[in-house]
Amino acid sequence: MFRDAFEFADAAREVMGKFGELRQHQEGAAKQLFGEARDAFQKGDRDGGWKKYEELVARCWASSWYARVKRWLADKK
């Protein structure tokens, strides 16, 4: 991932600043979707939970939840 490799490089400062703004913007929606997925799983609705995870990955790719949820989706397949 670009961020992992270059997050603290001087040349990436502007890009990482913009990414931080986007992350902040997407974080609330990602948290909401993650909570909805967790609730679905707790109620036994596995399909609904996975769909919420898929929605989170599609809509909130800059959020702090993205990498772990994307990994869970990949492991599921």
PLY file of the C-alpha trace (Angstrom):
ply
format ascii 1.0
element vertex 77
property float x
property float y
property float z
element edge 76
property int vertex1
property int vertex2
end_header
0.00 0.00 0.00
1.23 3.49 -0.85
0.44 4.79 2.60
2.41 2.04 4.33
5.48 2.70 2.20
5.44 6.49 1.89
3.28 7.93 4.66
6.15 9.85 6.26
8.06 10.79 3.09
8.37 14.52 2.49
7.24 14.08 -1.12
3.98 12.46 0.01
3.05 15.10 2.58
0.41 16.82 0.42
-1.13 13.57 -0.79
-1.23 12.15 2.73
-2.86 15.36 3.95
-5.63 14.98 1.38
-5.98 11.31 2.27
-6.33 12.24 5.94
-9.13 14.65 5.07
-10.89 11.98 3.03
-10.43 9.42 5.80
-11.97 11.80 8.31
-14.90 12.39 5.95
-15.53 8.63 5.42
-14.91 7.45 8.99
-18.45 8.07 10.26
-20.12 6.15 7.45
-17.61 3.31 7.83
-18.25 3.07 11.56
-21.99 2.99 10.90
-21.67 0.24 8.28
-19.34 -1.77 10.51
-21.85 -1.55 13.35
-24.69 -2.61 11.08
-22.64 -5.58 9.88
-21.81 -6.59 13.45
-25.49 -6.34 14.41
-26.49 -8.48 11.44
-23.93 -11.15 12.35
-25.07 -11.14 15.98
-28.65 -11.70 14.83
-27.57 -14.64 12.65
-27.91 -12.75 9.37
-24.56 -13.71 7.86
-25.50 -12.66 4.32
-26.63 -9.25 5.57
-23.42 -8.80 7.56
-21.21 -9.64 4.58
-23.21 -7.26 2.38
-22.60 -4.42 4.84
-18.88 -5.24 4.77
-18.94 -5.18 0.97
-20.67 -1.81 1.06
-18.08 -0.47 3.50
-15.23 -1.55 1.19
-16.93 -0.03 -1.85
-17.85 3.30 -0.25
-15.32 3.93 2.50
-11.97 2.91 1.05
-10.09 5.63 2.93
-11.52 4.69 6.36
-9.56 2.99 9.11
-11.90 -0.02 8.77
-11.16 -0.63 5.08
-8.01 -2.79 5.23
-9.25 -5.23 7.85
-12.74 -5.61 6.33
-11.28 -6.08 2.85
-8.99 -8.80 4.26
-11.97 -10.52 5.92
-13.85 -10.46 2.61
-10.85 -11.93 0.78
-10.46 -14.67 3.41
-14.15 -15.52 3.08
-13.80 -16.44 -0.58
0 1
1 2
2 3
3 4
4 5
5 6
6 7
7 8
8 9
9 10
10 11
11 12
12 13
13 14
14 15
15 16
16 17
17 18
18 19
19 20
20 21
21 22
22 23
23 24
24 25
25 26
26 27
27 28
28 29
29 30
30 31
31 32
32 33
33 34
34 35
35 36
36 37
37 38
38 39
39 40
40 41
41 42
42 43
43 44
44 45
45 46
46 47
47 48
48 49
49 50
50 51
51 52
52 53
53 54
54 55
55 56
56 57
57 58
58 59
59 60
60 61
61 62
62 63
63 64
64 65
65 66
66 67
67 68
68 69
69 70
70 71
71 72
72 73
73 74
74 75
75 76
